[in-house]
Amino acid sequence: MGRLFGTDGVRGVANADLTAELALGLSVAAAHVLAEAGTFEGHRPTAVVGRDPRASGEFLEAAVVAGLASAGVDVLRVGILPTPAVAYLTGALGADLGVMLSASHNAMPDNGIKFFARGGHKLADELEDRIESVYEEHRTGAPWDRPTGAGVGRVSDYDEGFDKYVAHLLAVLPNRIDGLKVVLDEAHGAAARVSPEAFARAGAEVITIGADPDGLNINDGCGSTHLGLLKAAVVEHGAHLGIAHDGDADRCLAVDGAGNEVDGDQILAVLALAMREAGTLRGDTVVATVMSNLGFKLAMEREGVQLVQTAVGDRYVLESMKAEGYALGGEQSGHVIVLDHATTGDGTLTGLMLAARVAATGRSLADLAGVMDRLPQVLINVPDVDKARVNTSTELAGAVAEAERELGATGRVLLRPSGTEPLVRVMVEAADIEQARSVAGRLADAVKSALG
């Protein structure tokens, strides 16, 4: 698998890349590293462990629990819950760490392990690096220091986690959503019970699809990566809006009453204006990545909202928010972080807040999302090139400058080396889709010529 930790934990094909042995070893290593870092401060540590419904989560959960308990950590198993629920419960229960088993929007054969520090925050890069280093050291033969007798961890089920998390969602909702008919696509994932319960308790008439997980059907043709079923269901039932999650429900995409997609940029725009009106948008600023549509940037400028842009990845959005004290941030893909109420992207919370805005204003989602116009966006992946030279090639710089002159103020060019593959991503936005395609094609050719 190369470096184990990626931008969102450790992922791989379950029982091939991500084995029970790896899950157990990483859990023991995490316990030792956090103890060395002073996280446990001399007390008996506690961990919250949750998972999505993937079949492989059953044996991987057993391995993680065994690893933690063998290292002297008491474990609270919360069962199948969304990633943001595990993060919330880690903080709310005063646990020393949290572990979520999920591969998010990936197909069923994959799974993953994500660690949370005390308070429900993602581990810092240096702690992940240290966990990986300690794991490798002991995998190759160095024995663990193992507690015995009363020193081993105890394992118990925490069945109250579901209700505690739903109660939290309702407590932070700005207003009820009575009178709304909402279709929820749960991607046969971790929010299949939580999201419908939360929306119903908030007052909505709820229709669910993709809410029958069997361990094998997660993300299969449904959820935030496949919006076709949701679009059809919203129109069929005459719903006010539809909400789509991914497998671990840290994402939210939406569909308006006419069956049109409302992406993460549009959701951010709607929530930014709602929070500014409520006085909760600190610094009148929203944080997004460089991949956000230019239409979002132009809309925020017009509305007087400042935009801070980061590298691609919700962890970079979160880092910027925490460093500067901003309240709202997210990605076009639907990771939306409302930092006053969540430490990570929370798809159910995002959907509830979007529905609350519709209910409070009496306006349709299409009308609210119309605050921004999405400019046509073309993305071309150029493989088998020297991506390390993307920012140093004078030939490529000239081609980019020419493209930017052609597009003017109503277009944008972004060349980004992939973080995991030997390719460069060429993204072009323009007011006209044909112009975007033409410019993107020429830039892709320039990348091949300059870096091939």
Buried (B, 14 or more C-beta within 10 A) or exposed (E): EEEBBBBBBBBBBBBEBBBBEBBBBBBBBBBBBBBEEEBBEEEEBBBBBBBBBBBBBEBBBBBBBBBBBBBBBBBBBBBBBBBBBBBBBBBBBEBBBBBBBBBBBBEBBBBBBBBBBBBBBBBEEEBBBBBBEBBEEBEEEEEBEEBEEEEBBEBEEBEEBBEBBBEBBBEEBBEBBEEBBBBBBBBBBBBBBBBBBBBBBBBBBBBBBBBEBEBEBBBBEBBBBBBEBBBBBBBEBEBBBBBBBBBBBBBBBBBBBEBBBBBBBBBBBBBBBBBBEEEBBBEBBBBBBEBBBBBBBBBBEEBEBBBBBBBBBBBBBBBBBBEEEBBBBBBBBBBBBBBEBBBBBBBBBBBBBBBBBBBBBEBBBBBBBBBBBBBBBBBBEBEEBBBEBBEEBEEBBEBBEBBBEBBEEBBBBBBBBEEEEEBBBBBBBBBEEEBBBBBBBBBBBBBBEBBE
